[in-house]
Amino acid sequence: MSGAPLHKSWRGRIAYTSRQPERMGAERGRETFTLTEQSDGVSTLHAHTEIDDAPDVLRDVVASFDTDTLAPIEGYSRLSVGGAFEGFGWFGFAPDTVRFFGHNARTGPLTEDVPIAGPAPWFGHHAIINDGFLGRLFPLDAEPGKLRVEGAIMSSPDHRGATGPEVFPLSFGLVYSGDERITVGAGTFDARRFEIVDTAEGLPEEHPPYVMWCSADPQGFFLKGGVGGYMQTHYELVELERLS
């Protein structure tokens, strides 16, 4: 006789809309995901993202990480841009190295071991749900404040992640500014507000202001958020279902 599952799983959907005055509220993409927390302390995220704005972007990601610390274990990303293959990449994380195997449409196949100064604290593969997990770096009992995330690994330096996967180290600031109760399409949640800042030193072009609200629970699901500047985008969790 089977017992209760030894894991926890969720499925959700995030809507992408525009905040540009001439397109206010217009749908510009979507993201579906599943998150599974295993009994061995490893979480695995599957995410499919679609950006309709030209050139359109389709991305599929599978990534595993330490449930408690966010430390990445391995990840895979494949994307198409403008209806054409852009690249795929597999990332394997060790304390002093990121191993990469992939193929970029512009540069061809690549296999490399990239030295890093210490274990990567987070793998940024451009799924919006994954941005929300950054809030876990502040414990639930933490006071508002700011921390520096050093040596994260991105799969692309492009603001939309619309270039073939590569190993791109990035450090940035994460600000936790307080709690509030908010309502999104998926329901009403106790939330924590965060802002990603100080990207100018790492990216070719500084990322526009990025504010997000994440659920005030161990999962820290992305609930809503927005990017200002030239992007003027909004993201909102519109569905969330516990599977097991």
DASULHU-V676590 format. One line per field, one symbol per residue. psi: psi as a letter, one per 40 degrees, with the letter a starting at -180 (. if undefined). A space follows every 50 residues. Layout:
psi->???
This chain:
psi->hiaiieihiiiihhhhiiehdefhehheaihiiihhhieeehihhhhhih hdhhhihhhhhhhiihddeehidiihhhiihfeihdiiihhhhideihhh hahhddeaihhihhiidihheihheehddddddddeehideiiiahihhh fihieieideffiiiihhihiiihhheaiihihadeahihihhihhifed edidhhhihhiihiigiddfhhdiiihaaedfiihhhehhhhd.
